[in-house]
Amino acid sequence: MVRLAAVRKSVTAPQAAQLFVDNVFRHHGLPEAFVSDRDPRFVSHF
């Protein structure tokens, strides 16, 4: 599934974050957990 949002040619980081919240989290909700790529749960698989 792809979510596209119309933006101006230049968009700031705060604007991009707000677009992400408005267009992704609104439809899918917040994740229950975040796993860093440095987390042992991720690194242990390699």
C-alpha positions as CSV (number, residue, x, y, z in Angstrom):
1,M,0.0,0.0,0.0
2,V,1.3,3.4,-0.9
3,R,0.3,6.7,0.8
4,L,1.2,9.8,-1.2
5,A,0.7,13.4,-0.1
6,A,0.9,16.5,-2.3
7,V,3.7,18.9,-1.0
8,R,5.4,22.0,-2.2
9,K,8.8,21.7,-3.8
10,S,10.5,22.3,-0.5
11,V,9.2,20.9,2.8
12,T,10.8,21.2,6.2
13,A,11.5,18.3,8.6
14,P,8.7,19.4,10.9
15,Q,6.2,19.6,8.0
16,A,7.3,16.2,6.8
17,A,6.8,14.7,10.2
18,Q,3.3,16.2,10.4
19,L,2.5,14.8,7.0
20,F,3.7,11.4,8.1
21,V,1.5,11.5,11.2
22,D,-1.5,12.8,9.3
23,N,-1.2,10.3,6.5
24,V,0.2,7.1,8.0
25,F,-0.5,7.0,11.7
26,R,-4.1,8.1,11.1
27,H,-4.7,5.0,9.0
28,H,-2.5,2.5,10.7
29,G,-2.1,3.7,14.2
30,L,1.1,4.0,16.3
31,P,3.4,1.0,16.6
32,E,3.3,-0.9,19.9
33,A,7.1,-1.1,20.0
34,F,10.1,0.4,18.3
35,V,13.1,-1.8,17.6
36,S,16.4,-0.1,16.8
37,D,18.8,-1.6,14.3
38,R,21.3,-1.6,17.2
39,D,19.0,-3.4,19.5
40,P,20.1,-6.9,20.5
41,R,16.9,-8.3,19.2
42,F,17.8,-7.1,15.7
43,V,21.6,-7.7,15.8
44,S,21.3,-11.3,17.2
45,H,19.7,-12.5,14.0
46,F,22.9,-11.8,12.1
